[in-house]
Amino acid sequence: MGPCGRMICTVITMLAASFGGPLAGQEYPKWFLFPDLLPCKTAVGFEEFSSTAQGVGRRATREAVEAYARLHRSTITGTRFLWMSDGGSIPMENSVRIIADEDFALQLKGRAVVLDTFITKEFTALLLSDGACKIGEELKEKISLHTLSMPVWVDTNLSEDEEFLSATGVSEKIQPPHRGWVIAERNAILALAFSVSSTTRSLTELERQYHQKVRESIHITLRDIRVDGRWYDVKNKTFVVRVKMKKSLSQKGESE
């Protein structure tokens, strides 16, 4: 075998070490479910399970780099339609795109560090950071969802405190299963973007009284988003991801 890059070699070694015992589908490392405990900003890349460790490592690393770039700086642009009623809003057509910072992604490839990986019977997940960062062994411990109570934030679409604005995204279980985590994270970013966008219009009193198809347009750039939590609802078979961003950055978001 010829020489390989530092990051890819690290991935292959870590995958080989964990390849002997695939995990149950509802068991995850602590860093995956509670990313807010990590000492640095991170992103996770996924790939469908394969017996070829090297190939999986490369694809998962690429996805992690792309995910990190989206969290670092993304432009959210497009239009969506909602059906409004007394019971709330139902998403309809959606042509909103998340455009990541491609230049940053190219720079990140040369310095990113793989912190950990884990393998289930269905997919491989890889934890990546920008530069030097170490995580303790306690954050690598596996936790079964059946032993945990559902986090309070799962039922909260938007929330805020003195420093951060948070939003959640949901995805139904799809095939391959790991794509549900990716879609839920993207939906959380979209929810966060619409919550800070000045182009999201409020309903009039008349529109609150009758069913109404509402058009929302957006063009805004968000920076330094962080994934704050992940949860899989075993009963409803849905993936839920929460992201957050400092209020000071949301106020400086670029919009047109």
C-alpha positions as CSV (number, residue, x, y, z in Angstrom):
1,M,0.0,0.0,0.0
2,G,1.3,3.4,-0.9
3,P,1.5,6.3,1.6
4,C,-1.7,8.0,2.6
5,G,-2.5,11.4,4.0
6,R,-2.3,11.9,7.8
7,M,-6.0,12.4,8.3
8,I,-7.0,9.4,6.1
9,C,-4.5,7.1,7.8
10,T,-5.9,8.1,11.2
11,V,-9.4,7.3,10.0
12,I,-8.3,3.8,8.7
13,T,-6.6,3.0,12.0
14,M,-9.6,4.1,14.1
15,L,-12.0,2.2,12.0
16,A,-9.9,-1.0,12.1
17,A,-9.9,-0.7,15.9
18,S,-13.7,-0.5,16.2
19,F,-14.6,-2.8,13.3
20,G,-14.9,-5.9,15.4
21,G,-18.2,-5.1,17.2
22,P,-20.9,-3.2,15.3
23,L,-23.3,-1.4,17.7
24,A,-27.0,-1.7,18.1
25,G,-28.9,0.8,16.1
26,Q,-30.1,2.8,19.1
27,E,-26.7,3.1,20.8
28,Y,-24.4,6.0,20.3
29,P,-21.3,7.6,21.8
30,K,-21.9,10.4,24.3
31,W,-20.3,12.9,22.0
32,F,-22.9,12.1,19.3
33,L,-25.9,12.7,21.5
34,F,-24.5,15.5,23.6
35,P,-22.2,17.5,21.3
36,D,-22.5,20.5,23.6
37,L,-20.1,18.6,26.0
38,L,-17.3,18.7,23.5
39,P,-14.4,21.2,24.2
40,C,-14.3,22.4,20.6
41,K,-16.5,22.9,17.5
42,T,-17.0,19.7,15.6
43,A,-18.9,18.1,12.7
44,V,-20.0,14.6,11.9
45,G,-19.8,12.8,8.6
46,F,-21.7,9.6,7.8
47,E,-21.3,6.8,5.3
48,E,-23.3,3.6,4.7
49,F,-21.8,0.5,6.3
50,S,-19.2,-1.2,4.2
51,S,-16.6,-3.9,4.7
52,T,-14.0,-1.7,3.0
53,A,-12.7,0.4,5.9
54,Q,-10.5,2.6,3.8
55,G,-13.3,3.6,1.4
56,V,-15.7,4.3,4.2
57,G,-13.1,6.5,6.0
58,R,-12.6,8.7,3.0
59,R,-16.2,9.2,2.2
60,A,-17.2,9.9,5.8
61,T,-14.3,12.3,6.1
62,R,-15.4,14.2,3.0
63,E,-19.0,14.4,4.4
64,A,-17.6,15.7,7.8
65,V,-15.6,18.4,6.1
66,E,-18.7,19.5,4.1
67,A,-20.8,19.5,7.3
68,Y,-18.2,21.6,9.2
69,A,-18.1,24.1,6.3
70,R,-21.9,24.4,6.5
71,L,-21.7,25.1,10.2
72,H,-18.8,27.6,9.7
73,R,-20.5,29.8,7.2
74,S,-23.6,29.2,5.1
75,T,-25.8,31.2,2.8
76,I,-29.4,30.2,3.0
77,T,-31.4,31.4,-0.1
78,G,-34.7,30.6,-1.8
79,T,-38.4,30.4,-1.2
80,R,-40.8,28.1,0.7
81,F,-44.5,27.9,1.0
82,L,-46.5,27.1,4.2
83,W,-50.1,26.2,4.6
84,M,-51.3,28.2,7.7
85,S,-54.3,27.4,9.8
86,D,-55.4,27.7,13.4
87,G,-53.5,24.4,14.1
88,G,-50.2,25.8,13.0
89,S,-48.2,25.7,9.8
90,I,-47.6,22.8,7.4
91,P,-44.6,22.9,5.0
92,M,-45.5,22.6,1.3
93,E,-43.2,23.5,-1.6
94,N,-39.6,24.2,-0.6
95,S,-36.8,25.5,-2.9
96,V,-34.5,26.8,-0.2
97,R,-30.8,25.9,-0.6
98,I,-27.9,25.9,1.9
99,I,-24.7,27.0,0.2
100,A,-21.6,26.3,2.3
101,D,-18.3,28.2,2.1
102,E,-16.4,26.1,-0.5
103,D,-13.1,28.0,0.0
104,F,-13.2,27.2,3.7
105,A,-13.9,23.5,3.0
106,L,-10.9,23.3,0.7
107,Q,-8.6,24.9,3.4
108,L,-10.1,22.6,6.1
109,K,-9.2,19.4,4.2
110,G,-5.5,20.1,4.9
111,R,-5.7,20.6,8.7
112,A,-8.9,18.8,9.9
113,V,-8.4,16.2,12.7
114,V,-10.5,13.1,13.2
115,L,-11.4,12.8,16.9
116,D,-13.3,9.5,16.9
117,T,-15.4,7.1,14.8
118,F,-18.0,4.6,15.5
119,I,-19.7,1.9,13.5
120,T,-23.2,0.5,13.6
121,K,-24.7,-2.3,11.5
122,E,-26.1,0.3,9.2
123,F,-23.6,3.2,9.0
124,T,-20.2,4.6,10.1
125,A,-20.0,8.1,11.7
126,L,-16.9,10.2,12.1
127,L,-16.2,13.1,14.4
128,L,-14.0,15.8,12.9
129,S,-12.6,19.1,14.3
130,D,-10.7,22.0,12.8
131,G,-7.2,21.7,14.2
132,A,-5.9,20.5,17.6
133,C,-8.6,19.2,19.9
134,K,-8.8,16.2,22.2
135,I,-11.8,14.5,23.8
136,G,-11.8,12.4,26.9
137,E,-12.6,8.7,26.9
138,E,-15.8,9.4,28.9
139,L,-17.2,11.2,25.8
140,K,-16.5,8.0,23.7
141,E,-18.6,5.8,26.0
142,K,-21.7,4.3,24.3
143,I,-25.1,5.1,25.6
144,S,-28.4,3.3,24.8
145,L,-31.3,5.6,24.1
146,H,-33.5,3.3,26.0
147,T,-31.7,4.3,29.2
148,L,-32.3,8.1,28.6
149,S,-35.3,10.3,29.0
150,M,-36.2,12.4,25.9
151,P,-34.6,15.8,26.2
152,V,-36.9,18.8,26.8
153,W,-35.7,20.6,23.7
154,V,-37.0,17.9,21.4
155,D,-40.5,19.4,21.6
156,T,-39.3,23.0,21.2
157,N,-38.9,24.3,17.6
158,L,-37.2,27.5,18.6
159,S,-35.7,28.6,21.9
160,E,-33.3,31.2,23.2
161,D,-31.4,32.3,26.2
162,E,-29.3,35.3,27.0
163,E,-26.5,34.2,24.7
164,F,-27.8,31.8,22.1
165,L,-30.7,31.3,19.7
166,S,-31.5,27.6,19.0
167,A,-33.6,25.7,16.5
168,T,-34.5,22.1,15.9
169,G,-34.8,20.0,12.7
170,V,-36.6,16.7,12.2
171,S,-36.4,13.9,9.7
172,E,-38.4,10.7,9.4
173,K,-36.5,7.5,9.3
174,I,-35.4,6.9,5.7
175,Q,-33.0,4.7,3.8
176,P,-30.1,4.6,4.3
177,P,-30.8,5.4,7.9
178,H,-27.9,7.7,8.5
179,R,-29.3,10.2,6.0
180,G,-32.0,11.0,8.6
181,W,-29.3,12.6,10.8
182,V,-28.0,14.7,7.8
183,I,-31.5,15.9,6.8
184,A,-32.5,16.7,10.4
185,E,-29.3,18.9,10.8
186,R,-30.1,20.7,7.5
187,N,-33.7,21.3,8.6
188,A,-32.4,22.7,11.9
189,I,-30.1,25.1,10.0
190,L,-33.1,26.2,7.8
191,A,-35.3,26.7,10.9
192,L,-32.6,28.8,12.5
193,A,-32.1,30.9,9.3
194,F,-35.9,31.7,9.0
195,S,-36.0,32.6,12.7
196,V,-33.5,35.4,12.2
197,S,-34.3,36.5,8.7
198,S,-36.0,39.8,8.3
199,T,-37.8,38.6,5.2
200,T,-40.0,36.2,7.1
201,R,-43.4,38.0,7.1
202,S,-45.9,37.9,10.0
203,L,-49.5,36.9,9.4
204,T,-52.2,39.5,9.5
205,E,-55.2,39.1,11.7
206,L,-57.3,38.1,8.7
207,E,-54.8,35.4,7.7
208,R,-54.9,34.0,11.2
209,Q,-58.7,33.5,10.9
210,Y,-58.6,31.5,7.6
211,H,-56.4,28.9,6.0
212,Q,-53.7,30.6,4.1
213,K,-50.9,29.6,1.8
214,V,-47.9,31.8,2.8
215,R,-44.8,32.5,0.7
216,E,-41.6,33.1,2.6
217,S,-38.4,34.2,0.8
218,I,-35.0,34.3,2.4
219,H,-31.4,35.2,1.6
220,I,-29.2,35.3,4.7
221,T,-25.7,34.2,5.7
222,L,-25.2,32.5,9.1
223,R,-21.8,32.0,10.8
224,D,-20.5,29.8,13.5
225,I,-23.5,27.4,13.9
226,R,-23.0,24.6,16.4
227,V,-24.9,21.3,16.7
228,D,-26.2,21.3,20.3
229,G,-27.9,18.0,20.6
230,R,-29.1,14.8,18.7
231,W,-32.0,12.5,19.5
232,Y,-33.6,9.5,17.9
233,D,-37.3,9.1,18.8
234,V,-37.6,5.3,18.9
235,K,-41.4,5.4,19.2
236,N,-42.1,7.8,16.3
237,K,-39.0,6.8,14.3
238,T,-37.8,10.4,13.8
239,F,-34.4,12.0,14.0
240,V,-34.1,15.3,15.8
241,V,-31.1,17.7,15.8
242,R,-30.8,21.0,17.6
243,V,-28.4,23.7,16.4
244,K,-27.5,27.0,18.0
245,M,-25.8,30.3,17.2
246,K,-24.8,33.3,19.3
247,K,-27.4,36.1,19.2
248,S,-24.6,38.6,18.5
249,L,-23.8,36.8,15.2
250,S,-27.5,36.4,14.2
251,Q,-27.9,40.2,14.5
252,K,-25.0,40.6,12.1
253,G,-26.3,38.0,9.6
254,E,-26.1,39.2,6.0
255,S,-29.5,39.5,4.3
256,E,-30.7,40.9,1.1
